Amino acid sequence: MIGTRRVAIAAVPTATAVLVLGLLAGPMPGAAETVIAGTVRSKDGRPLPGLALLEKGEIHGNVWDRGALVDQQGRFQIVVADGGPYGLHVYASGYIYSPQALKVQPGQQLEVSVVLVPEPTRANTPVIQRVEFPPAGRSDAALRLDVFDPNGILGPQVLAFNAATGRAHALDPPRWVWSLKSNYPNGVYRLKNDAAGGPVNPRDWYFVVADHQCNTSDILAYPHEPKPQEVVRPAP
């Protein structure tokens, strides 16, 4: 006959039990953030301010996620919710934009370096002709961007960035487009007020547009008054 073995189980204090359950459920507060950060410079080494915007998932999928302003020292930092693949797109007025496919691990702080080349001419760059914000209190209205590309090769990157929320958005085209590789039409692009994430404060918003050859409009910031786009001259 096999004897029965008795095991004593001590009572676990409630606070300890909650802590154990918390550890099993997921990361505790204070866990390392997942960060994509970097430096943006011109070919001759000058720091460039501008925008750094992220697509979530594969690059050129047009699923926009987070973003950040690039400061006067050419630095940016974007905290993301998850690890995985991202498409990093960096813009500076007067420069051809730079796309990079990235993969970041959860809890990693990924550092990248971006070098931008100036547009040789502004004759081929898209232009943001007008920005129209929805009236206060109109949840059914849309933010509107009037866009013109001189060569008719506009891509899906008609973009808005809200610095208050850190969110990047692609605006809806004036009409249906066959695929992301198609040439997008000139005209008025829209972002619905509810998609914008609540009340719209014009001071928070930045806009940029690119075509299929990476020609890029100037970044339009508050008060969103378009100016003639100029060629960047090399430093003496």
C-alpha positions in Angstrom: 0.0 0.0 0.0 1.3 3.4 -0.9 1.1 5.9 1.9 -0.6 9.3 1.4 1.8 12.3 1.5 0.3 15.5 3.0 1.6 18.9 1.9 0.9 22.0 3.9 -0.1 25.0 1.8 0.5 28.4 3.5 -2.0 31.1 3.0 -0.8 33.9 0.7 -1.4 37.4 1.8 -3.8 39.3 -0.5 -1.3 42.0 -1.5 1.2 39.3 -2.5 -1.4 37.4 -4.5 -2.3 40.6 -6.4 1.4 41.2 -7.1 1.9 37.7 -8.5 -1.2 38.0 -10.7 0.0 41.3 -12.0 3.4 39.8 -13.0 1.6 37.0 -14.8 -0.8 39.3 -16.6 1.8 41.6 -18.2 4.6 44.1 -17.7 4.6 46.2 -14.5 4.6 50.0 -14.7 8.1 51.2 -15.2 9.0 48.6 -17.9 11.3 49.9 -20.6 9.6 51.9 -23.3 9.9 51.0 -26.9 11.5 54.0 -28.7 12.5 54.9 -32.2 14.8 57.9 -32.1 17.4 59.5 -34.4 19.3 62.3 -35.9 18.5 64.1 -39.2 21.2 65.9 -41.1 21.9 67.3 -44.6 24.6 65.8 -46.8 27.0 68.5 -45.6 26.3 67.7 -41.9 23.9 70.4 -40.9 21.1 69.4 -38.5 17.6 69.6 -40.1 14.3 70.3 -38.4 11.2 68.7 -39.8 8.9 65.8 -39.3 9.5 62.1 -38.5 6.3 60.0 -39.2 5.8 56.2 -38.7 3.8 53.7 -40.6 2.8 50.7 -38.5 3.7 47.4 -40.2 5.3 47.1 -43.5 6.7 50.2 -45.2 4.5 51.9 -47.9 1.4 50.2 -46.5 -0.1 53.7 -45.7 -1.1 52.7 -42.2 0.1 55.7 -40.2 0.7 55.5 -36.5 2.9 57.9 -34.5 5.2 60.8 -35.2 7.3 63.5 -33.8 8.7 66.9 -34.6 12.4 67.0 -35.5 13.9 69.8 -33.4 16.5 72.4 -34.5 19.3 70.1 -33.5 18.0 67.5 -35.9 16.8 65.1 -33.1 13.5 63.2 -32.8 12.1 60.5 -30.5 8.9 58.5 -30.9 7.6 56.2 -28.2 5.6 53.3 -29.8 3.1 50.9 -28.2 4.6 47.7 -29.6 7.7 46.2 -31.1 7.6 45.0 -34.7 8.1 46.4 -38.2 7.6 50.1 -38.9 8.2 52.4 -41.8 10.0 55.6 -40.9 9.5 58.6 -43.2 11.5 61.8 -42.5 10.7 65.1 -44.1 12.4 68.5 -44.1 11.4 71.5 -46.2 13.4 71.7 -49.4 14.7 68.1 -49.2 13.8 64.8 -50.8 12.1 62.7 -48.1 13.7 59.6 -46.7 11.8 56.3 -46.1 13.4 53.5 -44.1 12.0 50.1 -43.1 12.7 49.4 -39.4 12.2 46.6 -36.9 12.2 47.3 -33.2 12.1 44.8 -30.4 9.8 45.4 -27.4 11.6 47.5 -24.8 14.3 48.5 -27.3 15.5 52.0 -27.9 16.4 52.0 -31.6 18.7 54.8 -32.8 18.8 55.7 -36.5 20.7 58.2 -38.6 19.0 60.0 -41.5 20.8 62.0 -44.2 18.6 64.1 -46.6 19.5 65.4 -50.0 18.1 68.8 -51.2 15.6 69.0 -54.0 17.6 70.1 -57.2 14.6 72.1 -58.3 11.2 73.0 -56.9 9.5 72.7 -60.3 8.6 69.1 -59.6 7.5 69.3 -55.9 3.9 69.0 -54.8 2.3 72.1 -53.3 -0.2 72.6 -50.5 -2.3 75.4 -51.7 -4.8 75.8 -48.9 -5.7 74.4 -45.4 -9.2 74.6 -44.1 -10.1 73.6 -40.5 -13.6 72.5 -39.5 -15.7 75.1 -37.6 -15.6 74.6 -33.8 -18.3 72.2 -32.6 -18.9 70.6 -36.0 -18.1 66.9 -35.4 -19.5 66.1 -38.9 -17.1 68.4 -40.7 -13.6 67.6 -42.1 -10.2 69.1 -42.2 -9.4 69.9 -45.8 -6.2 70.2 -47.7 -6.0 71.5 -51.3 -3.1 69.8 -53.0 -1.5 70.2 -56.4 1.3 68.1 -58.0 2.7 69.7 -61.2 3.5 66.3 -62.8 0.4 64.4 -61.8 2.3 61.7 -59.9 1.1 62.4 -56.4 1.4 59.4 -54.0 -0.8 58.5 -51.0 1.4 60.6 -48.7 -1.0 63.5 -48.1 -0.2 63.7 -44.4 -1.2 65.5 -41.3 0.6 65.3 -37.9 -1.0 66.4 -34.7 1.8 67.4 -32.3 -0.6 67.4 -29.3 -1.6 63.8 -29.7 1.5 62.5 -31.5 -0.6 61.0 -34.2 0.0 60.9 -37.9 -2.9 60.7 -40.4 -3.2 60.1 -44.2 -6.0 62.2 -45.7 -8.7 60.8 -47.9 -8.3 61.6 -51.6 -11.0 63.5 -53.6 -12.0 60.3 -55.4 -11.4 56.6 -55.3 -7.9 55.4 -56.2 -7.2 52.0 -57.7 -4.1 51.2 -55.6 -1.4 52.8 -53.4 0.9 52.7 -56.5 -1.5 54.7 -58.6 -1.1 58.4 -59.2 -3.3 60.2 -56.8 -5.4 63.1 -58.1 -4.9 66.8 -57.4 -7.7 68.4 -55.4 -9.1 68.6 -51.9 -8.1 65.9 -49.4 -10.1 65.4 -46.2 -9.6 64.1 -42.7 -12.9 63.7 -40.8 -13.1 65.4 -37.5 -13.7 62.2 -35.6 -10.7 60.6 -37.2 -8.6 63.6 -36.1 -9.1 62.6 -32.5 -11.4 65.3 -31.1 -11.5 69.1 -31.2 -9.0 70.6 -33.7 -6.6 73.3 -32.6 -4.9 74.6 -35.7 -1.7 75.4 -33.8 -1.1 71.7 -33.2 -1.2 70.6 -36.9 1.6 70.1 -39.5 1.1 69.0 -43.1 3.4 67.5 -45.8 2.8 65.9 -49.2 5.1 63.7 -51.3 4.9 62.2 -54.8 5.9 58.8 -56.1 9.4 60.0 -56.8 9.9 61.3 -53.2 9.6 65.0 -54.2 8.3 66.7 -51.1 6.3 69.8 -50.4 7.5 72.2 -47.7 6.1 71.4 -44.3 3.2 73.6 -43.6 2.9 74.8 -39.9 0.6 77.3 -38.2 -0.7 79.7 -39.5 -0.6 77.4 -42.5 0.0 80.1 -45.1 1.6 78.7 -48.2 4.8 80.5 -49.4 6.9 80.1 -52.5 9.0 76.9 -52.3 12.7 77.6 -52.6 15.8 75.5 -53.5 18.1 74.9 -50.5 21.5 76.4 -51.2 24.6 74.6 -50.0 26.4 76.0 -46.9 29.4 78.3 -47.9 
